[in-house]
Amino acid sequence: MATPSLRGRLPRLGNPRKPILKPNKPLILANRVGERRRDKGEATCITEMSVMMACWKQNEFRDEACRKEIQDFFDCASRAEGARKMRSIQDTGESGNLPPMKLNKLLQRFPNKSHV
Amino acid sequence: MQCRTDLGLCVAFPPSPVTRSGTQKAAFVGSSWPAKMAAPAGKVARGWSVLALTLRTAVPRLPGLTQVRWSRYSPEYRDPQTDKEYYRKPLAELTEEEKCEQELRKTQLIKAAPAAKTSSVFEDPVISKFINMMMKGGNKVLARSLMTQTLEAVKRKQFEKYHAASAEEQATIERNPYTIFHQALKNCEPVIGLVPILRGGHFYQVPVPLPARRRRFLAMKWMLTECREKKHRRTLMPEKLSHELLEAFHNQGPVIKKKHDMHKMAEANRALAHYRWW
């Protein structure tokens, strides 16, 4: 679909009629796109964290006493991180467009020149 | 060759506007290539001729779009491998993947290694990172000398203790400054971090698991901040750092206290953990 025309829409000295558009920002393409609406996840590793904190409370926050719980917490965190990465890779592979972060990097390398 | 799948990310981006013909330099007058690309003509010609061999299709000149930031290295360039053990492995022990990688390395272009990275046996990535964090204004020479003086100070202190101690205690005193450094930083790493999350107009400190590199960074950052700011102005950095490292090695001192404070705050705010969405 072609861009709607801007002829006679803006408040300018040469324009005799009432302005149709009164933009509060200049009508120039920015060098970034907005983030897509992400679906709300929920917090991961809550149980491991609470177990570890209970252990801390009993042993006055000494790390040597709670080695096992801390290791479990780290394992859970790395597993959640891996799952998140797999999900994001699968999500971006399906639709045809690049994800917004990569698009922004690309636009930084090929910016829109708004100056002469 | 399908063994390098991580190059797929680079290929998805449109590559830098390099034309197939390596001869016409005048063609680039219209584009915004910097003058330095013209200078090392031989190297550039070699780069272009190699690029001509790759299976990538030619990128059309994009009218109205000029590339502003790129590196000297196009996406084909691979990172250098300075680890000698990688090359010393006998052929029988290599898996298919590794054999494929080694074959590729013979023909593909490799980036230059940074000056601070060596294949020496004394090279330590943790120490290099710490030196970089200590460096101010690009004065790597000074930062490196401070690091060596710190390690020497640690060693001297431990040797004094060793010679002053009795036979049973001598077995428990650790004298290698590198193990002391590594153990001290490991003791300073926080297990859980706090992240400010905006909810209902207020920022709450939510406990959050940290990735390993963030933990290492925080340990080093706290150590350096403690030494730079909380000590007397006239004491020298090696002296302050060696003292802090030894205290952290024995799980005492202000850096360990800071880590414990972080843990205590996380424990106090554990109800807010549900504000996280990842």
Chai-1 contact restraints between the chains, C-beta under 6 A:
chainA,res_idxA,chainB,res_idxB,connection_type,confidence,min_distance_angstrom,max_distance_angstrom,comment,restraint_id
A,K40,B,W277,contact,1.0,0.0,6.0,A-B,restraint_1
A,G41,B,W277,contact,1.0,0.0,6.0,A-B,restraint_2
A,G41,B,W278,contact,1.0,0.0,6.0,A-B,restraint_3
A,A43,B,A273,contact,1.0,0.0,6.0,A-B,restraint_4
A,A43,B,H274,contact,1.0,0.0,6.0,A-B,restraint_5
A,A43,B,R276,contact,1.0,0.0,6.0,A-B,restraint_6
A,C45,B,P209,contact,1.0,0.0,6.0,A-B,restraint_7
A,I46,B,A273,contact,1.0,0.0,6.0,A-B,restraint_8
A,M53,B,E267,contact,1.0,0.0,6.0,A-B,restraint_9
A,M53,B,R270,contact,1.0,0.0,6.0,A-B,restraint_10
A,F61,B,H260,contact,1.0,0.0,6.0,A-B,restraint_11
A,F61,B,H263,contact,1.0,0.0,6.0,A-B,restraint_12
A,I70,B,V191,contact,1.0,0.0,6.0,A-B,restraint_13
A,A77,B,P209,contact,1.0,0.0,6.0,A-B,restraint_14
A,R109,B,Q67,contact,1.0,0.0,6.0,A-B,restraint_15
A,R109,B,R69,contact,1.0,0.0,6.0,A-B,restraint_16
A,F110,B,L65,contact,1.0,0.0,6.0,A-B,restraint_17
A,F110,B,Q67,contact,1.0,0.0,6.0,A-B,restraint_18
A,P111,B,V68,contact,1.0,0.0,6.0,A-B,restraint_19
